Amino acid sequence: MTDKHLSSQFDSELNAISARVMELGGLVESQIRQAIHALTHFSTEAAREVEQLEQRVNAMEVEIDHELTTLIARRQPTARDLRLLVAFSKATANLERMGDEATRMARMCLSIIDSGAARQLPTGDLRMAADLASSLLRKALDALARLDTRAALDILREDDLIDREFDGFVRKLITYMMEDPRTISASLDLLFLAKAIERIGDHSKNIAELIIYLVEGRDVRHQALADIESALAAREARP
């Protein structure tokens, strides 16, 4: 078998795994959309659908992990190819955790609905943050498919918006609980729901950081946004 044929076959295997990761991302995106629907319309049906999808998400994560492990063992890739497979593995883990957060959202919705306090609480205020988180996931998947560092950088910026929404919502919930102690139990459910939304944004941010690592070979985790922007701008300015 020629080196060219081996390379072509390896590229085909990489493309197949990439497609599987995108498929998983689409499934998680469906979970998040259903969770948002459950929150917006107090829909028990939508919440149950999220829980059912979780089983498929978990199974797909295991399958992708097995495919990645097998491919690494068989091909023993190096340099950028190895970084790509590691990035796929970490992206898969982040997607599965987003699915966990969507399921947590659904369960909190069910708890709030059962409490009878749903209409008394500011659930509508979470819609903007939830939509931002869902949009961030779509952008992360698109950036991963195109290995687009500029789009990845935009995702890092937008994650700050979700964090600010979360902080503002927590302050509002505290006010509600102080004014009416009867809402404390449902408000705590809503607080955990808000935290799940924030965590979805964090996982999209993790995928964006993986893209920068993959393309630039630079680990930007735990670095300030301004430092990341400066480093990428300096890289682009080089002749």
PAZA-669375 format. One record per residue (C-alpha): x, z, y; residue in three letters. Coordinates in steps of 0.2 Angstrom, whole numbers, plus 5000, padded with zeros to 4 digits. Each point is the difference from the previous one (the first is absolute). Layout:
! PAZA-669375
tikol X X; Z Z; Y Y; code ALA
...
***
This chain:
! PAZA-669375
tikol X 5000; Z 5000; Y 5000; code MET
tikol X 5008; Z 4995; Y 5017; code THR
tikol X 5002; Z 5012; Y 5014; code ASP
tikol X 4988; Z 4989; Y 5011; code LYS
tikol X 4987; Z 5003; Y 4987; code HIS
tikol X 5003; Z 5018; Y 4998; code LEU
tikol X 4999; Z 5002; Y 5019; code SER
tikol X 4984; Z 4990; Y 5001; code SER
tikol X 4992; Z 5011; Y 4986; code GLN
tikol X 5005; Z 5015; Y 5009; code PHE
tikol X 4992; Z 4994; Y 5016; code ASP
tikol X 4984; Z 4997; Y 4990; code SER
tikol X 5000; Z 5017; Y 4994; code GLU
tikol X 5003; Z 5008; Y 5017; code LEU
tikol X 4986; Z 4989; Y 5007; code ASN
tikol X 4989; Z 5007; Y 4986; code ALA
tikol X 5004; Z 5018; Y 5004; code ILE
tikol X 4997; Z 4997; Y 5018; code SER
tikol X 4983; Z 4993; Y 4996; code ALA
tikol X 4996; Z 5015; Y 4990; code ARG
tikol X 5005; Z 5012; Y 5014; code VAL
tikol X 4989; Z 4990; Y 5012; code MET
tikol X 4986; Z 5001; Y 4988; code GLU
tikol X 5002; Z 5019; Y 4999; code LEU
tikol X 5000; Z 5000; Y 5019; code GLY
tikol X 4984; Z 4990; Y 5001; code GLY
tikol X 4992; Z 5013; Y 4988; code LEU
tikol X 5005; Z 5015; Y 5010; code VAL
tikol X 4994; Z 4991; Y 5016; code GLU
tikol X 4983; Z 4999; Y 4991; code SER
tikol X 5000; Z 5018; Y 4997; code GLN
tikol X 5004; Z 5004; Y 5018; code ILE
tikol X 4986; Z 4989; Y 5006; code ARG
tikol X 4988; Z 5008; Y 4988; code GLN
tikol X 5006; Z 5017; Y 5006; code ALA
tikol X 4997; Z 4995; Y 5018; code ILE
tikol X 4983; Z 4994; Y 4996; code HIS
tikol X 4996; Z 5016; Y 4991; code ALA
tikol X 5005; Z 5010; Y 5015; code LEU
tikol X 4991; Z 4989; Y 5013; code THR
tikol X 4984; Z 4999; Y 4990; code HIS
tikol X 5000; Z 5016; Y 4990; code PHE
tikol X 4999; Z 4989; Y 4985; code SER
tikol X 5002; Z 5009; Y 4983; code THR
tikol X 5000; Z 4983; Y 4991; code GLU
tikol X 5015; Z 4994; Y 5010; code ALA
tikol X 5009; Z 5017; Y 4997; code ALA
tikol X 4997; Z 4998; Y 4981; code ARG
tikol X 5007; Z 4982; Y 5001; code GLU
tikol X 5016; Z 5007; Y 5007; code VAL
tikol X 5002; Z 5012; Y 4986; code GLU
tikol X 4997; Z 4986; Y 4987; code GLN
tikol X 5013; Z 4989; Y 5008; code LEU
tikol X 5013; Z 5013; Y 4999; code GLU
tikol X 5002; Z 4998; Y 4981; code GLN
tikol X 5004; Z 4982; Y 5002; code ARG
tikol X 5013; Z 5004; Y 5014; code VAL
tikol X 5008; Z 5013; Y 4989; code ASN
tikol X 5001; Z 4988; Y 4985; code ALA
tikol X 5007; Z 4986; Y 5010; code MET
tikol X 5013; Z 5011; Y 5007; code GLU
tikol X 5006; Z 5004; Y 4983; code VAL
tikol X 5000; Z 4982; Y 4995; code GLU
tikol X 5010; Z 4994; Y 5015; code ILE
tikol X 5013; Z 5014; Y 4997; code ASP
tikol X 5002; Z 4995; Y 4982; code HIS
tikol X 5002; Z 4982; Y 5005; code GLU
tikol X 5013; Z 5005; Y 5013; code LEU
tikol X 5010; Z 5011; Y 4988; code THR
tikol X 5000; Z 4986; Y 4987; code THR
tikol X 5006; Z 4987; Y 5013; code LEU
tikol X 5014; Z 5011; Y 5006; code ILE
tikol X 5006; Z 5004; Y 4983; code ALA
tikol X 5000; Z 4982; Y 4994; code ARG
tikol X 5007; Z 4991; Y 5016; code ARG
tikol X 5011; Z 5014; Y 5007; code GLN
tikol X 4998; Z 4994; Y 5017; code PRO
tikol X 5012; Z 5004; Y 5014; code THR
tikol X 5000; Z 5000; Y 5019; code ALA
tikol X 4985; Z 4994; Y 5009; code ARG
tikol X 4990; Z 4996; Y 4984; code ASP
tikol X 5002; Z 5018; Y 4994; code LEU
tikol X 4995; Z 5006; Y 5018; code ARG
tikol X 4984; Z 4989; Y 4998; code LEU
tikol X 4995; Z 5008; Y 4983; code LEU
tikol X 5004; Z 5017; Y 5007; code VAL
tikol X 4989; Z 4996; Y 5015; code ALA
tikol X 4986; Z 4994; Y 4989; code PHE
tikol X 5001; Z 5016; Y 4989; code SER
tikol X 4999; Z 5011; Y 5016; code LYS
tikol X 4986; Z 4989; Y 5008; code ALA
tikol X 4990; Z 5002; Y 4984; code THR
tikol X 5002; Z 5019; Y 5000; code ALA
tikol X 4994; Z 5000; Y 5018; code ASN
tikol X 4985; Z 4989; Y 4996; code LEU
tikol X 4995; Z 5012; Y 4986; code GLU
tikol X 5001; Z 5015; Y 5012; code ARG
tikol X 4989; Z 4991; Y 5012; code MET
tikol X 4988; Z 4998; Y 4986; code GLY
tikol X 5001; Z 5018; Y 4997; code ASP
tikol X 4996; Z 5004; Y 5019; code GLU
tikol X 4985; Z 4988; Y 5000; code ALA
tikol X 4994; Z 5009; Y 4985; code THR
tikol X 5002; Z 5017; Y 5009; code ARG
tikol X 4991; Z 4992; Y 5015; code MET
tikol X 4985; Z 4996; Y 4988; code ALA
tikol X 5000; Z 5017; Y 4992; code ARG
tikol X 5000; Z 5008; Y 5017; code MET
tikol X 4985; Z 4989; Y 5006; code CYS
tikol X 4990; Z 5005; Y 4984; code LEU
tikol X 5004; Z 5018; Y 5005; code SER
tikol X 4994; Z 4998; Y 5018; code ILE
tikol X 4984; Z 4991; Y 4994; code ILE
tikol X 4996; Z 5014; Y 4988; code ASP
tikol X 5003; Z 5013; Y 5014; code SER
tikol X 4986; Z 4992; Y 5010; code GLY
tikol X 5011; Z 5002; Y 5016; code ALA
tikol X 5005; Z 4981; Y 5000; code ALA
tikol X 4989; Z 4996; Y 5015; code ARG
tikol X 5006; Z 5015; Y 5010; code GLN
tikol X 5019; Z 4996; Y 5000; code LEU
tikol X 5010; Z 4987; Y 5009; code PRO
tikol X 5003; Z 4988; Y 4985; code THR
tikol X 4998; Z 4985; Y 5011; code GLY
tikol X 5016; Z 5005; Y 5009; code ASP
tikol X 5009; Z 4997; Y 4984; code LEU
tikol X 4995; Z 4982; Y 4999; code ARG
tikol X 5013; Z 4994; Y 5012; code MET
tikol X 5014; Z 5009; Y 4991; code ALA
tikol X 4994; Z 4994; Y 4983; code ALA
tikol X 4998; Z 4982; Y 5006; code ASP
tikol X 5018; Z 5001; Y 5007; code LEU
tikol X 5006; Z 5006; Y 4984; code ALA
tikol X 4992; Z 4986; Y 4990; code SER
tikol X 5007; Z 4987; Y 5013; code SER
tikol X 5017; Z 5007; Y 4998; code LEU
tikol X 4999; Z 4998; Y 4981; code LEU
tikol X 4995; Z 4982; Y 5002; code ARG
tikol X 5015; Z 4997; Y 5012; code LYS
tikol X 5012; Z 5009; Y 4988; code ALA
tikol X 4995; Z 4989; Y 4986; code LEU
tikol X 5001; Z 4984; Y 5010; code ASP
tikol X 5017; Z 5006; Y 5007; code ALA
tikol X 5006; Z 5003; Y 4982; code LEU
tikol X 4995; Z 4983; Y 4994; code ALA
tikol X 5009; Z 4992; Y 5014; code ARG
tikol X 5015; Z 5012; Y 5002; code LEU
tikol X 4996; Z 5001; Y 5018; code ASP
tikol X 5010; Z 5014; Y 5009; code THR
tikol X 4992; Z 4997; Y 5017; code ARG
tikol X 4983; Z 5003; Y 4992; code ALA
tikol X 5007; Z 5015; Y 4991; code ALA
tikol X 5006; Z 5007; Y 5017; code LEU
tikol X 4982; Z 4998; Y 5007; code ASP
tikol X 4994; Z 5010; Y 4986; code ILE
tikol X 5012; Z 5014; Y 5004; code LEU
tikol X 4993; Z 5000; Y 5018; code ARG
tikol X 4982; Z 5000; Y 4995; code GLU
tikol X 5002; Z 5014; Y 4988; code ASP
tikol X 5002; Z 5011; Y 5015; code ASP
tikol X 4983; Z 4996; Y 5006; code LEU
tikol X 4992; Z 5007; Y 4984; code ILE
tikol X 5010; Z 5016; Y 5002; code ASP
tikol X 4994; Z 5002; Y 5018; code ARG
tikol X 4982; Z 4997; Y 4994; code GLU
tikol X 5002; Z 5013; Y 4986; code PHE
tikol X 5007; Z 5013; Y 5013; code ASP
tikol X 4985; Z 4997; Y 5012; code GLY
tikol X 4988; Z 5001; Y 4985; code PHE
tikol X 5007; Z 5017; Y 4995; code VAL
tikol X 4998; Z 5007; Y 5017; code ARG
tikol X 4981; Z 4994; Y 5000; code LYS
tikol X 4997; Z 5008; Y 4983; code LEU
tikol X 5007; Z 5016; Y 5005; code ILE
tikol X 4988; Z 5000; Y 5015; code THR
tikol X 4985; Z 4996; Y 4988; code TYR
tikol X 5005; Z 5015; Y 4989; code MET
tikol X 5002; Z 5012; Y 5014; code MET
tikol X 4983; Z 4995; Y 5008; code GLU
tikol X 4990; Z 5001; Y 4983; code ASP
tikol X 5008; Z 5009; Y 4985; code PRO
tikol X 4987; Z 4993; Y 4989; code ARG
tikol X 5010; Z 4983; Y 5001; code THR
tikol X 5016; Z 5008; Y 4994; code ILE
tikol X 4999; Z 4994; Y 4982; code SER
tikol X 4995; Z 4982; Y 5003; code ALA
tikol X 5012; Z 5000; Y 5015; code SER
tikol X 5014; Z 5004; Y 4988; code LEU
tikol X 4995; Z 4986; Y 4988; code ASP
tikol X 5000; Z 4988; Y 5015; code LEU
tikol X 5018; Z 5007; Y 5005; code LEU
tikol X 5006; Z 4996; Y 4982; code PHE
tikol X 4992; Z 4983; Y 5002; code LEU
tikol X 5009; Z 4997; Y 5016; code ALA
tikol X 5016; Z 5005; Y 4993; code LYS
tikol X 4998; Z 4987; Y 4986; code ALA
tikol X 4997; Z 4986; Y 5013; code ILE
tikol X 5016; Z 5005; Y 5008; code GLU
tikol X 5010; Z 5000; Y 4983; code ARG
tikol X 4994; Z 4982; Y 4997; code ILE
tikol X 5008; Z 4995; Y 5017; code GLY
tikol X 5016; Z 5010; Y 4994; code ASP
tikol X 5001; Z 4990; Y 4984; code HIS
tikol X 4998; Z 4983; Y 5009; code SER
tikol X 5014; Z 5006; Y 5011; code LYS
tikol X 5010; Z 5003; Y 4985; code ASN
tikol X 4997; Z 4982; Y 4994; code ILE
tikol X 5006; Z 4994; Y 5017; code ALA
tikol X 5016; Z 5010; Y 4999; code GLU
tikol X 5003; Z 4992; Y 4983; code LEU
tikol X 4998; Z 4983; Y 5007; code ILE
tikol X 5013; Z 5004; Y 5013; code ILE
tikol X 5012; Z 5007; Y 4987; code TYR
tikol X 4997; Z 4985; Y 4989; code LEU
tikol X 5003; Z 4987; Y 5013; code VAL
tikol X 5014; Z 5009; Y 5010; code GLU
tikol X 5008; Z 5011; Y 4987; code GLY
tikol X 4997; Z 5014; Y 5012; code ARG
tikol X 4991; Z 5016; Y 4995; code ASP
tikol X 4989; Z 5005; Y 5015; code VAL
tikol X 4991; Z 5015; Y 4992; code ARG
tikol X 4999; Z 5016; Y 5011; code HIS
tikol X 5007; Z 4990; Y 5015; code GLN
tikol X 4992; Z 5000; Y 5017; code ALA
tikol X 4990; Z 4985; Y 5004; code LEU
tikol X 5011; Z 4996; Y 5016; code ALA
tikol X 5016; Z 5001; Y 4989; code ASP
tikol X 4992; Z 4987; Y 4988; code ILE
tikol X 4995; Z 4989; Y 5014; code GLU
tikol X 5017; Z 5000; Y 5007; code SER
tikol X 5009; Z 4997; Y 4984; code ALA
tikol X 4989; Z 4985; Y 4996; code LEU
tikol X 5001; Z 4993; Y 5017; code ALA
tikol X 5019; Z 5001; Y 5000; code ALA
tikol X 5000; Z 4991; Y 4983; code ARG
tikol X 4990; Z 4986; Y 5007; code GLU
tikol X 5011; Z 4998; Y 5015; code ALA
tikol X 5015; Z 4997; Y 4989; code ARG
tikol X 5006; Z 4981; Y 5000; code PRO
***
